[in-house]
Amino acid sequence: MNDLTCIIIGGGHAGLAALKAIKKTTLGMANGRRIRFVVFDKQPGHVRKIMLFRPAAGGEEIIVPWTHYEFSEGVEFVQGTVTSVDGREKQIRYEAAQGNDATMQYDILVVAVGSVVRQPDPNQGGIPLTDPQTAAVIRGRWRANLRQAAHEKNPKERKRLMTVVVTGAGISGIETSSELALEMQKKASTLGLNPSDISVYLVSGQERLFMEGPEKVGRKLDQILRECGVTVVYNRKVMREEAGVVTLNNGDRLPVGLCIWTIGLMPNPALRTMGLPLTTDGQVLVDESYRVQGMPGVYSIGDCARIVDPKTGKAALMRCAELALQDDRLGKIVVADLEGRPAPVHKSAPIDLYCIGLGENRGLVWGRKWGINLIITGKPAWRFRNAAWDAGSKLR
C-alpha cells in the first residue's frame, strides 16, 4: 500500500501543535498505511511570534530549528510558500525558497498559517513590530539613539532620543513597552545617562487597559507599567510619526526617537490566494470538527480558522490559549475521520485565562471561572508566562 501524505501548511504555533497531535494520535500509521508528514513554512525554523518584543528589546533569538523537536523526526520540512489548494485533485501548489513552482499531492491537509500583525499605512511612519527582522531594526534604532544621546549637548534633543512611543495597547503593546523600558534603562546606565530620563509612552485608544477583563486588572497593569517606567496615554490614537515627532488625534505632538506599532492581528492574507472558503474577515470556514467546508481531508485550526462552539455560538479568539484546546482534539478528529467514526467537536475553554509578561520577574495572570476572579502578579506570574510561551512553541 502507498503511504498517506499529511501536509501541514505553516510551522508556527498552530502548525507545530497540529503536527505533534496528529503524530501522537496516529503513531504514524492509519488503516495499516504509514503516514508521511510534510510541513511547509517560509521561515527556516519555528518563529516564536508571540515573543517578538524580546529581540526588539533584548536581542533574544526566537527562531527554533525544526530539528530541535523530538516529534520532528522523520518529518519533511519544506521552506516555501503554498500558493493554492486544489480540493478536487487533492494537491497543493507551492513556490519553493529557490523560486521554482511545484505541486504535491495530499491525503490529509492542515491549514495552519495563523495570523499576521496589522500594519499602518506607510505614510504614518514608525516601525511596525511584525517579524524578527523588524524587531532587529527596532533594537538597533533605540540603541543607536541612546549612544547618540550620550554625546548630545542639547537637552531637548537628548530627551527626544531617549523617548519611545508604542502605539497599540493590547497584550503585545503592553509586553513590548514594559520590556523595552527596562532594557533602555539598563543601557542608559552603561552609557552614563540617567535611567530616569528614559521615557516610554504606551498609547491606548481605550479608556483603560485590558478591556477583556475587569477594571481592577487594568488598574493593576497600569500600576506595574508605571513601576517599569511606562506612561500609558488613554483615549488617544497615533495619527503619524514624521521627522521625530508623533502626532496624536487630539493634535498633541510628542518628540520621539522611535515609534513602534503594535496594533493587533489579522488572518494571514496568504489565505486569500489559496482557493479556500473564507469569511469576510479572511478566516477559513470550518465546521465544529475543524473540517474545511466542501474540501474532504482538509482541516484548519489556530488564528486563521473561524472556529465556533456549536453549543454556545462563541467564536475562538486569536490567542494561543485557544489553540491549546484545538490541537489535541484535531488529532482525535483526524483519526476518527480516517476510521469512519464520529469525530469530537469543538468546545470553548472552561475558564477565561490571560497571562502577560511585564519584564523579568514581573507579570500578571488573570483567570475567571464561575464568576470568580483570580489575579496573580510578580514572580509567580512571570514563571507562568514563561511556561505559557514555552508550551505555545512546544518546548515543554
C-alpha positions as CSV (number, residue, x, y, z in Angstrom):
1,M,0.0,0.0,0.0
2,N,1.1,3.6,-0.7
3,D,1.8,5.9,2.2
4,L,-0.7,8.5,3.2
5,T,0.6,12.1,2.9
6,C,-0.3,14.6,5.6
7,I,0.7,18.1,4.7
8,I,0.7,20.9,7.2
9,I,0.8,24.4,5.9
10,G,2.5,26.7,8.5
11,G,5.2,25.9,11.0
12,G,4.1,28.4,13.6
13,H,2.4,27.6,16.9
14,A,-0.7,26.1,15.2
15,G,1.3,24.1,12.7
16,L,3.6,22.6,15.3
17,A,0.6,21.8,17.5
18,A,-1.1,20.0,14.6
19,L,2.0,18.1,13.7
20,K,2.6,16.9,17.2
21,A,-1.0,16.0,17.9
22,I,-1.5,14.0,14.7
23,K,1.8,12.1,15.0
24,K,1.0,11.3,18.6
25,T,-2.6,10.1,18.0
26,T,-1.8,8.1,14.8
27,L,1.6,6.9,15.9
28,G,2.5,7.5,12.2
29,M,0.0,4.9,10.9
30,A,-3.6,4.9,9.7
31,N,-5.5,1.8,8.4
32,G,-2.3,-0.1,8.0
33,R,-0.7,2.7,6.0
34,R,2.4,4.7,7.0
35,I,1.8,8.5,7.2
36,R,4.3,10.7,5.5
37,F,4.4,14.1,7.2
38,V,5.4,17.3,5.3
39,V,5.5,20.8,6.8
40,F,5.6,23.9,4.7
41,D,6.8,27.2,6.0
42,K,8.5,30.2,4.5
43,Q,10.9,30.5,7.5
44,P,13.9,28.3,8.1
45,G,12.6,27.4,11.6
46,H,9.8,27.9,14.0
47,V,9.3,31.6,14.9
48,R,8.0,32.2,18.4
49,K,5.8,35.0,17.1
50,I,4.2,35.8,20.5
51,M,7.7,36.8,21.7
52,L,8.6,39.3,19.0
53,F,9.2,42.0,21.6
54,R,12.1,40.0,23.1
55,P,14.5,40.6,20.2
56,A,13.2,44.2,19.8
57,A,14.2,44.9,23.4
58,G,17.0,42.5,24.4
59,G,18.1,40.7,21.3
60,E,16.9,37.3,22.2
61,E,16.8,34.6,19.5
62,I,13.3,33.5,18.9
63,I,13.7,31.1,15.9
64,V,13.9,27.5,16.9
65,P,15.4,25.0,14.3
66,W,13.0,22.3,13.2
67,T,15.5,19.6,14.3
68,H,15.2,20.8,17.9
69,Y,11.9,19.0,18.3
70,E,11.8,15.2,19.0
71,F,8.5,14.9,17.2
72,S,10.1,16.3,14.0
73,E,11.9,13.0,13.5
74,G,11.1,11.7,10.0
75,V,9.2,14.8,9.1
76,E,10.0,16.7,5.9
77,F,10.3,20.4,6.2
78,V,9.9,22.4,3.0
79,Q,10.9,26.1,3.1
80,G,8.4,27.7,0.7
81,T,5.0,29.3,0.3
82,V,1.9,27.4,-0.6
83,T,0.0,29.5,-3.2
84,S,-3.1,27.4,-3.8
85,V,-5.1,24.3,-2.7
86,D,-6.9,22.2,-5.2
87,G,-9.6,20.3,-3.2
88,R,-10.8,18.3,-6.2
89,E,-7.4,16.9,-7.2
90,K,-6.2,16.9,-3.5
91,Q,-3.0,18.8,-4.3
92,I,-1.2,22.0,-3.3
93,R,0.8,24.3,-5.4
94,Y,3.8,26.0,-3.8
95,E,6.8,28.2,-4.5
96,A,10.0,26.9,-3.0
97,A,12.6,29.1,-1.4
98,Q,14.6,28.8,-4.6
99,G,11.8,30.4,-6.5
100,N,10.6,27.4,-8.5
101,D,6.9,26.3,-8.6
102,A,5.9,22.8,-7.8
103,T,2.9,20.7,-6.7
104,M,2.4,17.9,-4.1
105,Q,-0.5,15.5,-3.5
106,Y,-2.1,15.1,-0.1
107,D,-4.4,12.8,1.7
108,I,-4.7,15.0,4.8
109,L,-4.1,18.7,4.7
110,V,-4.0,21.1,7.7
111,V,-4.1,24.8,7.1
112,A,-2.3,26.5,10.0
113,V,-0.9,29.7,8.6
114,G,-2.1,31.7,11.6
115,S,-2.3,35.5,11.7
116,V,0.0,38.4,10.9
117,V,0.5,41.7,12.6
118,R,-1.6,44.6,11.3
119,Q,0.5,47.3,9.6
120,P,-0.2,51.0,9.5
121,D,-0.3,53.0,6.3
122,P,3.4,53.5,5.2
123,N,2.7,57.3,5.2
124,Q,2.1,57.1,9.0
125,G,5.8,56.4,9.7
126,G,7.2,54.5,12.6
127,I,8.1,50.8,12.6
128,P,5.5,48.0,13.0
129,L,6.7,45.1,15.1
130,T,5.9,42.3,12.6
131,D,8.7,39.8,12.4
132,P,12.3,39.1,13.7
133,Q,13.7,41.4,11.0
134,T,11.8,44.4,12.1
135,A,12.5,43.5,15.7
136,A,16.2,43.7,15.0
137,V,15.7,47.1,13.3
138,I,13.8,48.4,16.3
139,R,16.6,47.2,18.7
140,G,19.3,48.7,16.5
141,R,17.4,52.0,16.4
142,W,16.8,52.6,20.1
143,R,20.4,51.5,21.0
144,A,21.8,53.9,18.4
145,N,19.6,56.7,19.7
146,L,20.9,56.2,23.3
147,R,24.5,56.2,22.1
148,Q,23.9,59.5,20.3
149,A,22.1,60.8,23.4
150,A,25.2,60.1,25.5
151,H,27.1,62.7,23.4
152,E,24.2,65.2,22.8
153,K,24.6,68.6,24.4
154,N,21.1,69.9,23.6
155,P,18.8,68.8,26.5
156,K,15.7,68.7,24.3
157,E,17.3,66.7,21.6
158,R,18.8,64.3,24.2
159,K,15.3,63.8,25.7
160,R,13.8,63.1,22.3
161,L,16.4,60.5,21.6
162,M,15.6,58.8,24.9
163,T,11.8,58.7,24.2
164,V,9.8,55.9,22.6
165,V,6.1,55.7,21.7
166,V,4.4,52.3,21.5
167,T,1.1,52.6,19.8
168,G,-1.5,49.8,20.4
169,A,-2.1,48.8,24.0
170,G,-3.2,45.1,23.6
171,I,-1.1,42.4,25.3
172,S,1.6,42.8,22.6
173,G,1.9,46.5,23.2
174,I,1.9,46.1,27.0
175,E,4.7,43.5,26.9
176,T,6.7,45.4,24.3
177,S,6.6,48.7,26.2
178,S,7.5,47.2,29.6
179,E,10.4,45.1,28.4
180,L,11.7,48.0,26.2
181,A,11.6,50.5,29.1
182,L,13.6,48.2,31.4
183,E,16.2,47.4,28.7
184,M,16.6,51.0,27.8
185,Q,17.1,51.9,31.4
186,K,19.9,49.3,31.7
187,K,21.6,50.5,28.5
188,A,21.3,54.2,29.6
189,S,23.2,53.3,32.8
190,T,26.1,51.7,30.9
191,L,26.3,54.9,28.7
192,G,26.4,57.3,31.7
193,L,22.9,58.5,31.1
194,N,20.3,58.9,33.8
195,P,17.9,55.9,33.5
196,S,15.0,58.0,34.9
197,D,15.3,60.2,31.7
198,I,14.1,57.2,29.6
199,S,10.5,57.9,28.5
200,V,8.3,55.1,27.1
201,Y,4.7,56.0,26.2
202,L,2.1,53.4,25.5
203,V,-0.8,54.9,23.6
204,S,-4.2,53.3,24.0
205,G,-7.4,54.2,22.1
206,Q,-9.4,52.8,25.1
207,E,-10.3,54.4,28.4
208,R,-8.4,51.6,30.3
209,L,-6.1,48.7,29.7
210,F,-7.2,45.1,29.3
211,M,-10.8,45.5,28.2
212,E,-11.1,41.7,28.1
213,G,-11.3,41.6,31.9
214,P,-12.4,43.6,35.0
215,E,-11.4,47.2,35.6
216,K,-9.2,46.3,38.5
217,V,-7.0,44.2,36.3
218,G,-6.5,47.2,34.0
219,R,-5.6,49.4,37.0
220,K,-3.1,46.8,38.2
221,L,-1.5,46.6,34.8
222,D,-1.2,50.4,34.8
223,Q,0.5,50.4,38.2
224,I,3.0,47.7,37.1
225,L,3.8,49.6,33.9
226,R,4.4,52.8,35.8
227,E,6.9,50.9,38.0
228,C,8.6,49.8,34.8
229,G,8.9,53.3,33.6
230,V,6.0,53.3,31.1
231,T,3.4,56.0,30.9
232,V,0.0,55.0,29.4
233,V,-1.8,57.6,27.4
234,Y,-5.5,56.8,27.3
235,N,-8.3,57.7,24.8
236,R,-5.8,58.7,22.2
237,K,-4.6,57.4,18.8
238,V,-1.3,57.9,17.0
239,M,-2.0,59.5,13.6
240,R,1.5,59.6,12.3
241,E,5.2,59.8,13.1
242,E,7.2,62.1,11.0
243,A,10.7,63.6,11.4
244,G,10.9,62.5,15.0
245,V,7.5,63.8,16.1
246,V,4.4,61.7,16.9
247,T,1.1,63.4,16.3
248,L,-1.9,62.2,18.3
249,N,-5.6,62.5,17.2
250,N,-6.2,65.4,19.6
251,G,-3.4,67.4,18.0
252,D,-0.8,66.8,20.7
253,R,2.8,66.3,19.5
254,L,5.4,64.2,21.2
255,P,9.1,64.4,20.1
256,V,10.4,60.8,19.9
257,G,13.4,58.9,18.8
258,L,11.3,55.9,17.8
259,C,7.6,55.0,17.2
260,I,6.6,51.3,17.3
261,W,3.2,50.0,16.1
262,T,1.6,47.0,17.8
263,I,-1.9,47.3,16.5
264,G,-3.3,43.8,16.6
265,L,-3.6,40.8,14.4
266,M,-5.4,39.8,11.2
267,P,-5.8,36.4,9.5
268,N,-2.9,35.7,7.2
269,P,-3.6,37.4,3.9
270,A,-1.9,34.4,2.1
271,L,-5.2,32.6,2.6
272,R,-7.0,34.7,0.0
273,T,-5.0,33.2,-2.8
274,M,-5.3,29.6,-1.8
275,G,-8.9,28.9,-3.0
276,L,-10.3,28.1,0.4
277,P,-13.7,29.2,1.6
278,L,-13.3,32.3,3.8
279,T,-15.3,34.6,6.0
280,T,-15.4,38.3,5.0
281,D,-12.7,38.9,7.6
282,G,-10.4,36.3,5.8
283,Q,-10.6,33.3,8.1
284,V,-11.1,29.8,6.9
285,L,-14.7,28.5,7.2
286,V,-14.7,25.2,9.2
287,D,-17.3,23.0,10.8
288,E,-17.4,22.1,14.5
289,S,-14.7,19.5,13.9
290,Y,-12.2,21.8,12.1
291,R,-13.0,20.4,8.7
292,V,-12.8,23.0,5.9
293,Q,-16.2,23.4,4.2
294,G,-16.5,21.5,0.9
295,M,-12.9,20.1,1.0
296,P,-12.7,16.5,2.3
297,G,-9.5,15.7,4.1
298,V,-8.7,19.4,4.7
299,Y,-8.7,20.9,8.3
300,S,-7.8,24.2,9.8
301,I,-7.0,25.4,13.3
302,G,-5.5,28.4,15.0
303,D,-5.8,32.1,14.2
304,C,-6.6,31.5,10.5
305,A,-9.7,29.5,11.2
306,R,-13.2,30.6,12.1
307,I,-14.0,28.1,14.9
308,V,-17.3,28.3,16.7
309,D,-18.5,26.4,19.7
310,P,-21.7,24.7,18.4
311,K,-23.3,24.8,21.9
312,T,-22.6,28.4,22.8
313,G,-22.1,30.1,19.5
314,K,-18.9,31.6,20.9
315,A,-16.1,32.1,18.3
316,A,-12.5,31.2,19.2
317,L,-10.3,34.3,19.7
318,M,-6.8,34.9,18.1
319,R,-4.7,33.8,21.0
320,C,-2.5,30.9,22.0
321,A,-4.7,29.8,24.9
322,E,-7.4,28.9,22.4
323,L,-5.0,26.8,20.4
324,A,-4.2,24.6,23.4
325,L,-7.8,23.3,23.2
326,Q,-7.7,22.6,19.5
327,D,-4.5,20.7,18.8
328,D,-5.2,17.5,20.8
329,R,-8.8,17.4,19.6
330,L,-7.6,17.8,16.0
331,G,-5.5,14.6,16.3
332,K,-8.5,12.7,17.5
333,I,-10.7,14.1,14.8
334,V,-8.3,13.1,12.0
335,V,-8.1,9.5,13.3
336,A,-11.9,9.3,13.7
337,D,-12.4,10.5,10.1
338,L,-9.8,8.1,8.7
339,E,-11.6,5.2,10.5
340,G,-15.1,6.4,9.7
341,R,-16.1,7.0,13.3
342,P,-17.9,10.0,14.8
343,A,-15.4,12.8,15.5
344,P,-15.1,15.1,18.5
345,V,-16.5,18.6,18.2
346,H,-15.0,21.9,19.4
347,K,-15.7,23.2,22.9
348,S,-14.8,26.6,24.3
349,A,-12.3,26.9,27.2
350,P,-13.9,26.2,30.6
351,I,-12.1,29.2,32.0
352,D,-11.1,32.6,30.8
353,L,-7.3,32.9,31.3
354,Y,-4.8,35.5,30.3
355,C,-1.1,35.8,31.2
356,I,1.0,38.9,30.5
357,G,4.8,39.3,30.8
358,L,6.0,42.7,32.2
359,G,9.7,42.3,32.3
360,E,11.9,39.9,34.2
361,N,10.2,38.7,37.4
362,R,7.1,40.8,36.6
363,G,3.9,39.6,35.2
364,L,0.1,39.3,35.6
365,V,-2.1,36.3,35.3
366,W,-5.9,36.7,35.3
367,G,-8.4,33.9,35.3
368,R,-12.2,33.7,35.8
369,K,-14.5,30.8,36.3
370,W,-18.0,30.7,37.8
371,G,-17.8,34.4,38.2
372,I,-14.7,34.2,40.4
373,N,-11.7,36.3,39.5
374,L,-8.1,35.2,40.2
375,I,-5.2,37.6,39.8
376,I,-1.5,36.6,40.2
377,T,1.3,39.0,39.9
378,G,5.1,39.2,40.4
379,K,7.5,36.2,40.0
380,P,4.8,33.5,40.0
381,A,3.0,35.3,37.1
382,W,6.3,35.7,35.3
383,R,7.1,32.0,35.7
384,F,3.6,31.2,34.5
385,R,4.0,33.4,31.4
386,N,7.4,31.8,30.5
387,A,5.8,28.4,30.8
388,A,3.0,29.5,28.5
389,W,5.5,30.8,25.9
390,D,7.4,27.5,26.0
391,A,4.2,25.5,25.8
392,G,3.0,27.5,22.8
393,S,6.2,26.7,21.0
394,K,6.1,23.0,22.1
395,L,9.3,23.4,24.1
396,R,7.9,21.6,27.1
